[in-house]
Structures are given as structure tokens and as C-alpha cells.
Amino acid sequence: MQFLFILSLISLFIWIYLIFFRGGYWLSNQKLKPNFKLENDYPSVCAVIPARNEADTIPISLPSLLKQQYTGDFKIILVDDQSTDGTGKIALEISNKLNQFERINVIKGEPLPSGWSGKLWAMQQGLNYIQSQEITAKYILFTDADIQHDLLNLSQLVTKAEQEKLALVSLMVLLKYESFWERFLIPAFVYFFEKLYPFSWANNPKNKMAAAAGGCILIRRDILEKIGGIEILKTALIDDCTLATEVKKYIQNYPNLDTKGIWLGLTDATFSLRDYPTLKSIWDLIARTAFTQLNYSSLLLVGTVLGMVMTYLISPLSIILGIILNNQIILVIGLIIWLLMALSYWPTLKLYKCSPLWAFSLPVIAFLYTLMTIDSAIRYWQGKGGGWKGRVYNFD
């Protein structure tokens, strides 16, 4: 009983730290808000879209980009990454139908060379095409082929970058949450990401924390070139956060640059079309890179599992044993922890328009995510880590 009491206190202190000293990650208050228009003309932007077998999403995502209400010069490079479902052909048909064929260039991706992940290789080919065709662009917009952009999204991204002199602006788009498993587990994905990379810390020029969300990244082209381009990320499976880290590191090393930092925020107007209707589909999503996030370290894996247990599972254990052992102190501590836990999860659930009652399911959700992380390590050890769209990556 004394041991359980000590564990309960440790868990309580962990939650006091998370609530008050972890950058307010749980508030989910870093959002792209409607901003004023630029006084000057909007700068040129070129979007690079890596697309591999996206025939189902392109008919929705591509028109949302082609119809952007952006007054500056805006071009799109879609890289058809060895698709077998006619993705490139569909993209051309859409551009012709909307009479936007002059705005977009669809290029056929080359075979994946050794040492590259597929998405990054497609992005690199898009950049190569921009350079070879001498396309003018102050900003590069990296966006996935399954993102439905709000019609003002580009204008707002560029306005924020210009007004606040930012080198990189990124959005954690609203993930799909229609099926039971999506509503149960997807908001937690965003919640855990915010806890791992507190947005307020990432957005603070003086803090070393850096993060980005790969579905929507606007970056200054000159800064991208100065850090070494996409090639420096070619083996990174968590390429978005790696890119943000390199950008922020460069800015902090050269304080006299005409840029102040990076920004990552949330939005409820730009959506991901990628659905994860089953537990297995979400499980595979997490297991694909969870062990990568731990730098393939067995020691970090053990620490992570213990940390998840102490943070999320001690509370229900304390409540159950507090009742069985008739120990009110342990019971009360367990209840306080669970209330803090639910309180921290509520803003994310609110963003996803989920009932606040879901907040009390966080221990169960955390248990499942812990199992996914362990499975991610097992897959890596079996040579199956990093699998995505028919490709498997195991970069050390």
C-alpha cells in the first residue's frame, strides 16, 4: 500500500508538471486565425505535392488548391510517384476541367534511389523541376495529396509568414474522425503530438524545440536552400519535424537573418481526407514511426513504456485498489489525477467536436498507444519498420 501511495504521488507530480510547466500544450490554443491582408503584393508561391496512388483523394484535394483565393503568383507541381491507379492522369483531367492547366505541372516520378524515402524523393524531384524550369517562388508549399485546403488557407499562411517574418509556417490539419475508431483514437494522436512537441515552445524563437506537420508546410525557398535542401532529410521518416529542427537551428545560429523563427498551429478549416476506419489502420499508422521517434533505442522504449504507465495507468489502478483496500487517500489521489488527465484532453476533443465524456477514456487510449509503440519496435527488429504504400524503410 505504501508503494502504491508513492507511485500515486509521483503520477500526480507528473500531471502537475504537464498541466503547469509543459508549455500549455493541452490548451490547443496555437491556431491560425484570420489575419489582415498584406499591404504589399503577395509573393510568388509554388506548391509541391508528392502523390502516390491517390486516385481517391485527388478529385477533392487538388481542386481545393487550384481554387485558392490567392492574388499572388501561384503554381503547382504534382509529382506522380510511381502510381499504379492513374493519379497523374486524373490530376491532368481535373486541371483541364477547371481550366487551370497553366497553373499545374504533373511530372512522372523517377524510380526510388537507394537511401531515400519515397515521399522525400518525390518532393526533391518537385524542387528539381522548379529549378530546371526557373520557376519563380519566394515560398514553397509542401502539402500532401490527401489534404483539402480551405480556399483562404494559402493567403493566411503567407500573410502570417510575411507579417511575422517567419521562415516556416505549418498546420496540423484536422484529421478525419468519422468512424468509431477515428473518434476514439485520432484526437489522442494530436494530443500526444502536442505533448511531445508543445506548439508554444516550437513557436518561441528562443526555445530549441522545433516541430512541423508534414501535411501542410510553407517554407521560404531561400532558407530551404541554405539548410541544404530536402536532401539532408532523405532518410528521415519523421521528415516534417526534422525539417523544422534544421530550419530553427539555422535561424538560431545566424541571428542577423531577416526572419524570426517558425510557427506550427492547429486549424479547423483545412482537412485530411485520409481515413482510418479500423483499429488496424490506426495501429499501423502509429506503429510505422513510433520506434523511429525513439531513435530505435531499446532503452528509450523501456523508458517510454514506464513513463506511459506512470502517467496514464497509475490513476485507474489507484482508484481500483483504493476502493478494494478501503484507502481513501490513494483513492482521492487517483481521482484527482484522472480529473487532471480529462481536463488536459478536453480542448483537443473540443477541436474535434467530440463529447467531453471521451476525456475519461484517456487511460485506455494511452494503453493502446503503448502497445502500438511496442509493436513498432518489434516490427523494426523484424525488418518491417516504416512501411508505407508498398515500401518498407529501415534507416538507422
Buried (B, 14 or more C-beta within 10 A) or exposed (E): EEEBBEBBBEBBEBBEEBBEEBBBBBBBEBBBEEBEEBEEEBBBBBBBBBBBBBBBBBBBBBBBBBEBEBEBBBBBBBBBBBBEEBBBBBBBBBBEEBEBBEBBBBBEBBEBEEEBBBBBBBBBBBBBBBEEEEBEBBBBBBBBBBBBBBBBBBBBBBBBBBEBEBBBBBBBBBBBBEBEBBBBBBBBBBBBBBBEBBBBBBBBBEBEBBBBBBBBBBBBBEBBEBBEBBEEBBBBBBBBBBBBBBBBEBBBEEEEBEBEBBBBBBBEBBBBBBBBEEBEBBBBBBBBBBBBBBEBEEEBBEEBBEEBBBBBBBBBBBBEBBEEEEBEEBBBBBBBBBBBBBBBBBBBBBBBEBEEEBBBBBBBBBBBBBBBBBBBBEBBEEEBBBBBEEBEBBBE
